[in-house]
């Protein structure tokens, strides 16, 4: 199954850390749009800085995607612009249902007719933190962001390559288990965790949980790896 029609509207990178509220060397949340292609690989975008490696980054959080449509929704409610990179996202998308994407869904960015380009897999929702709250400067931001139920999605990079604004985005695989990014935000309910584990174990469902999400599901259902 392929579902074309999406667009990469901006690619954002933090080339330097800035001071943040945590006791770390700084934060890489201050991402800005760049012109020209940026190489995407298993650990994210070339040159992109991450301050808190214990909480951010890694293969299952290599890239953070947020939708133009959701940014516009927040801009209306906050009465301020929400330009690309403000939420710390690497990729700003258009015409892609980021929060309605299923866990394990795969997108191809760039290329043509679903071939070539960069292949990414939706892994988890973004969970707001104190650094995000500090960045926004809005009262009760963590709670408000959670209530908005528009978290955006972390992506794993399965096949790397260059990314640039204007690249097409095609949904090339949707597992069919029905558990979306929004469904498990701001927390993973036990029934959803069990459903994902069942889908992961079903040979007829074309879906594989990546290690971090697998551990989260197991913890939420009080199970341990077999």
C-alpha positions as CSV (number, residue, x, y, z in Angstrom):
1,X,0.0,0.0,0.0
2,X,1.2,3.5,-0.9
3,X,-0.4,6.8,-0.1
4,X,1.2,9.7,-1.9
5,X,0.5,13.4,-1.5
6,X,2.5,14.5,1.5
7,X,5.3,17.0,1.4
8,X,8.4,17.9,3.4
9,X,7.9,21.6,4.0
10,X,11.1,22.2,6.1
11,X,14.2,20.5,7.4
12,X,15.5,21.9,10.7
13,X,18.8,21.4,12.4
14,X,20.4,22.8,15.6
15,X,24.1,23.3,14.8
16,X,24.9,24.5,18.3
17,X,23.7,23.8,21.8
18,X,22.2,26.6,23.9
19,X,21.7,26.8,27.7
20,X,18.6,24.9,29.0
21,X,16.9,24.3,32.3
22,X,18.5,20.9,32.8
23,X,22.0,20.2,34.3
24,X,23.5,19.2,31.0
25,X,25.9,20.7,28.5
26,X,23.0,22.4,26.8
27,X,20.0,21.7,24.6
28,X,19.6,21.2,20.9
29,X,15.9,22.2,20.8
30,X,16.7,25.5,19.1
31,X,16.4,24.1,15.6
32,X,16.2,26.3,12.5
33,X,15.2,25.6,8.9
34,X,18.1,25.0,6.5
35,X,18.4,25.3,2.8
36,X,19.7,22.6,0.6
37,X,19.8,18.9,1.3
38,X,20.8,17.4,4.7
39,X,22.0,13.8,5.1
40,X,19.7,11.6,7.3
41,X,21.2,8.5,8.9
42,X,20.4,6.0,11.7
43,X,21.2,8.6,14.4
44,X,19.5,11.6,12.8
45,X,20.4,14.5,10.6
46,X,24.0,15.4,9.8
47,X,25.3,18.2,12.1
48,X,22.2,18.2,14.3
49,X,23.2,18.7,18.0
50,X,21.5,16.9,20.9
51,X,22.2,17.9,24.5
52,X,20.5,15.4,26.6
53,X,21.4,12.0,25.0
54,X,19.8,10.1,27.9
55,X,16.3,11.4,26.9
56,X,16.7,12.3,23.2
57,X,18.2,10.9,20.1
58,X,19.2,7.3,19.4
59,X,18.0,5.0,16.6
60,X,14.3,5.1,17.6
61,X,14.3,8.9,18.0
62,X,16.6,9.8,15.2
63,X,14.2,12.4,13.7
64,X,11.2,14.3,15.1
65,X,8.4,15.2,12.7
66,X,5.6,17.7,13.2
67,X,2.8,18.7,10.8
68,X,2.2,22.2,9.4
69,X,-1.5,21.6,10.1
70,X,-0.9,21.0,13.8
71,X,1.5,23.9,14.1
72,X,-1.3,26.1,12.6
73,X,-3.7,24.8,15.2
74,X,-1.3,25.8,18.0
75,X,-0.6,29.2,16.4
76,X,-4.3,30.0,16.4
77,X,-4.7,29.1,20.1
78,X,-1.4,30.6,21.3
79,X,-1.9,33.8,19.2
80,X,1.7,33.5,18.0
81,X,3.5,32.1,15.0
82,X,4.8,28.5,15.3
83,X,7.5,28.5,12.6
84,X,9.4,25.3,11.6
85,X,11.8,24.3,14.3
86,X,10.1,26.0,17.2
87,X,8.9,22.7,18.7
88,X,12.4,21.2,18.2
89,X,11.3,19.2,15.2
90,X,13.7,18.1,12.5
91,X,11.0,17.7,9.8
92,X,8.0,19.8,9.2
93,X,5.4,18.1,7.0
94,X,2.3,19.0,5.0
95,X,-0.6,16.8,4.1
96,X,0.6,14.0,6.3
97,X,-1.5,12.8,9.2
98,X,1.4,12.5,11.6
99,X,-0.6,11.9,14.8
100,X,-2.9,9.5,13.0
101,X,0.1,7.4,11.8
102,X,0.2,3.9,13.1
103,X,3.2,2.8,15.2
104,X,5.4,1.0,12.7
105,X,4.1,2.9,9.7
106,X,6.7,3.7,7.1
107,X,7.2,6.7,4.9
108,X,9.5,7.3,2.0
109,X,10.7,10.9,1.7
110,X,12.1,11.9,-1.6
111,X,12.6,9.5,-4.5
112,X,9.9,8.8,-7.0
113,X,6.9,6.4,-7.1
114,X,7.8,5.0,-3.7
115,X,11.4,4.2,-4.7
116,X,14.6,5.8,-3.6
117,X,14.8,8.6,-1.1
118,X,14.9,8.1,2.7
119,X,12.8,5.4,4.4
120,X,11.6,6.2,7.9
121,X,9.5,4.3,10.4
122,X,7.1,5.9,13.0
123,X,8.2,4.8,16.4
124,X,6.5,6.9,19.2
125,X,4.9,10.2,20.1
126,X,7.0,13.0,21.4
127,X,6.6,13.4,25.2
128,X,6.9,17.1,26.3
129,X,9.5,17.9,28.9
130,X,10.8,20.8,31.0
131,X,13.2,21.9,28.2
132,X,10.2,22.2,25.8
133,X,8.3,24.2,28.4
134,X,11.3,26.5,28.9
135,X,11.6,26.9,25.1
136,X,8.0,27.9,24.7
137,X,7.6,30.2,27.8
138,X,3.9,29.4,27.9
139,X,2.1,28.9,31.2
140,X,1.5,25.2,32.1
141,X,2.9,24.2,28.7
142,X,3.5,20.5,29.3
143,X,-0.1,20.0,30.5
144,X,-1.5,22.1,27.6
145,X,0.6,20.3,25.0
146,X,-0.6,16.9,26.3
147,X,-4.2,18.0,26.3
148,X,-3.8,19.2,22.7
149,X,-3.1,15.6,21.6
150,X,-0.9,16.7,18.7
151,X,2.5,15.4,19.8
152,X,4.1,14.7,16.5
153,X,6.1,11.6,15.9
154,X,9.6,10.2,16.4
155,X,11.0,8.4,13.4
156,X,13.7,5.8,12.9
157,X,15.8,6.1,9.7
158,X,15.8,2.7,8.0
159,X,17.4,3.8,4.8
160,X,19.4,7.0,4.9
161,X,20.0,9.7,2.3
162,X,19.6,13.4,1.7
163,X,16.5,15.3,2.7
164,X,15.4,18.7,1.5
165,X,12.3,21.0,1.7
166,X,10.0,20.1,-1.1
167,X,10.6,16.4,-1.1
168,X,7.5,14.3,-1.5
169,X,6.4,12.0,1.4
170,X,4.7,8.7,0.6
171,X,3.2,6.4,3.1
172,X,4.5,3.0,1.8
173,X,3.5,0.7,4.6
174,X,0.7,0.8,7.3
175,X,0.7,-2.2,9.6
176,X,-3.1,-2.3,10.1
177,X,-3.1,-2.8,13.9
178,X,-4.8,0.5,14.4
179,X,-2.7,1.9,17.2
180,X,-1.7,5.5,16.3
181,X,0.7,8.0,17.6
182,X,-2.2,10.0,19.2
183,X,-3.6,6.8,20.8
184,X,-0.5,6.3,23.0
185,X,0.0,10.0,24.0
186,X,0.7,11.2,26.6
187,X,0.9,7.6,28.0
188,X,0.7,4.0,26.7
189,X,-2.4,2.3,28.1
190,X,-2.0,-1.3,29.0
191,X,-4.7,-2.4,26.5
192,X,-2.9,-0.6,23.7
193,X,0.4,-2.1,24.8
194,X,-1.1,-5.6,24.7
195,X,-2.6,-4.9,21.3
196,X,0.9,-3.9,19.9
197,X,2.5,-7.0,21.5
198,X,-0.2,-9.2,19.9
199,X,0.4,-7.6,16.5
200,X,4.1,-8.0,16.9
201,X,3.7,-11.7,17.6
202,X,1.2,-12.3,14.8
203,X,3.0,-13.7,11.7
204,X,0.1,-12.4,9.5
205,X,0.6,-8.8,10.6
206,X,3.5,-7.1,8.7
207,X,4.8,-5.3,11.7
208,X,7.8,-5.4,14.0
209,X,8.2,-3.5,17.3
210,X,11.6,-1.8,17.6
211,X,13.4,-2.5,20.9
212,X,12.6,0.7,22.9
213,X,8.8,0.5,22.1
214,X,8.9,-3.3,22.7
215,X,10.3,-2.6,26.2
216,X,7.7,0.1,26.9
217,X,4.9,-2.3,25.9
218,X,6.3,-5.1,28.1
219,X,6.6,-2.8,31.0
220,X,3.1,-1.5,30.6
221,X,1.7,-5.1,30.6
222,X,4.0,-6.2,33.4
223,X,5.7,-8.8,31.1
224,X,9.3,-9.5,30.5
225,X,11.1,-10.4,27.3
226,X,10.8,-14.1,26.5
